[in-house]
Amino acid sequence: MGVHAFQEHVGGLSWVMDDSMRRTSHALLDDGGGVWLIDPVEDPAAMERVQALGTPVAVLQLLDRHNRDCSALADRLAIPLHRLPRSLPQSPFEVISVIQWRRWREIALYWRERDLLVVAEAVGTAPLFALGGAVGVHPVLRVAPPRALEGLTPLVLLVGHGPALQSDAAEGLRVALERSRSDIPRLLLSLPAAIRQRL
């Protein structure tokens, strides 16, 4: 299993893994040449491109269960691991608390200077999330979509599952939240195929 696709965008670089859930990682380049690794899945080709992008300064884990290769990569690169930080004062990011449940804790990052939003799990662009649209709410959150994301107007949306949304991201996010409940029947119809794909 390797990288399915690389994407360059206003924030830096993302890579989507070639697996059923389209796990996606991000390397965001700040104005000082520092690279912030977001929920990374380590891959040799991806790491080569990250090193060419700039100097890694930290690994950020945005979802409690998105361990992925966060700890191992932080150790190997000798940089800090920030797991679900409440704030990141030395970074360009604003931290948004998305979900604070006992079994699901998640934050998002908003980079206002670049109009860029990073969401780990609450919304995604992978097929099981998007259901044929640009972006959709996580299946488990359909009944109670994440209100913390309402009113945000990013130009670019980066997610933990699926490719970056680099146009009409604000509208895509608005529609995803608005249609979260009404799309439940479509979600139920799509589940058998999604389960077969993962087996």
PyMOL commands that set and color helices and strands:
alter all, ss='L'
color gray80, all
select helices_A, chain A and resi 44-53+70-77+112-114+127-130+139-141+147-149+169-178+184-198
alter helices_A, ss='H'
color red, helices_A
select strands_A, chain A and resi 3-9+12-17+24-29+34-38+55-61+81-83+94-100+105-111+116-119+123-124+136-137+156-159
alter strands_A, ss='S'
color yellow, strands_A
deselect
rebuild
show_as cartoon
